[in-house]
């Protein structure tokens, strides 16, 4: 069974464009490793600049496998250089009944 996640990336100062460029490689990298299906992700930008990405892993086993996968680990290392991962609860709009975000197109 697939697992839908909300991943929240808060860009480090001056790293907005670098984060968006890296995000174009996110799902293709995970697909190449067999960890996600062919569905696109949905991405939006919060008012504070945080990017929220909603996507589905193939399974909990795929999530677990990602933590031992060298290609995924390398990609996550690149993410760590340009953003901080934050929980959805720290995104101010998450407190709204119908949280709204500006759409972000990351399709390569």
C-alpha positions in Angstrom: 0.0 0.0 0.0 1.4 3.4 -0.9 2.1 6.1 1.7 1.3 9.7 1.0 3.6 12.2 2.7 3.8 16.0 3.1 7.5 17.0 2.9 8.3 20.6 3.9 11.5 22.2 2.8 12.4 25.6 4.3 15.1 27.2 2.0 18.2 28.4 3.7 19.0 32.1 3.1 19.7 32.8 -0.6 19.1 29.1 -1.6 15.5 29.4 -3.0 16.5 28.8 -6.6 19.0 26.0 -5.7 16.2 24.2 -3.8 13.8 24.5 -6.7 16.4 23.2 -9.1 17.1 20.2 -6.8 13.4 19.5 -6.5 13.3 18.8 -10.2 15.5 15.8 -9.6 13.6 14.5 -6.5 11.0 12.2 -7.9 13.1 11.1 -10.9 15.8 10.0 -8.4 13.2 8.1 -6.3 11.6 6.6 -9.4 15.0 5.4 -10.7 15.5 3.6 -7.4 12.0 2.0 -7.6 10.7 3.8 -4.5 7.9 5.8 -5.9 5.4 5.3 -8.8 4.8 7.4 -11.8 2.4 9.9 -10.2 3.5 13.5 -10.1 3.9 15.4 -6.8 2.0 18.5 -5.9 4.0 21.4 -4.7 3.2 24.7 -3.1 4.9 27.7 -1.5 3.9 29.0 1.9 4.0 32.7 2.6 7.2 32.2 4.6 8.9 30.6 1.5 8.6 27.0 2.7 8.0 24.6 -0.2 5.5 21.8 0.6 5.6 18.7 -1.6 3.0 16.0 -1.4 3.9 12.7 -3.0 3.4 8.9 -2.5 6.1 6.4 -1.7 5.3 2.9 -3.0 5.1 1.5 0.5 6.5 1.8 4.0 9.2 -0.7 2.9 10.2 1.8 0.1 10.6 4.5 2.8 12.7 2.2 4.9 14.8 1.2 1.9 15.5 4.9 1.0 17.3 5.3 4.3 19.9 2.7 3.2 20.0 3.7 -0.5 23.3 5.5 -1.6 21.6 7.5 -4.4 18.9 8.7 -2.1 21.3 9.5 0.7 23.4 11.6 -1.7 20.3 13.5 -2.8 19.2 14.1 0.8 22.7 15.4 1.5 22.3 18.0 -1.3 18.9 19.0 0.2 20.6 19.5 3.6 22.9 22.1 1.9 20.0 24.2 0.6 17.1 23.7 3.1 15.9 22.6 6.4 13.2 19.9 6.7 10.4 21.0 8.9 7.2 19.3 10.1 4.0 20.5 8.4 2.8 21.8 11.8 5.5 24.5 11.6 4.1 25.9 8.4 1.8 28.8 9.4 -0.9 27.9 6.9 -1.2 24.5 8.4 -3.3 26.1 11.2 -5.9 27.2 8.7 -9.0 25.1 8.1 -8.3 25.1 4.3 -4.5 25.7 4.1 -3.7 27.5 0.8 -0.4 27.7 -1.0 0.9 29.3 -4.2 1.4 26.5 -6.7 5.0 25.6 -7.7 5.8 23.7 -10.9 8.8 21.4 -10.5 8.2 19.2 -13.5 11.5 18.9 -15.3 
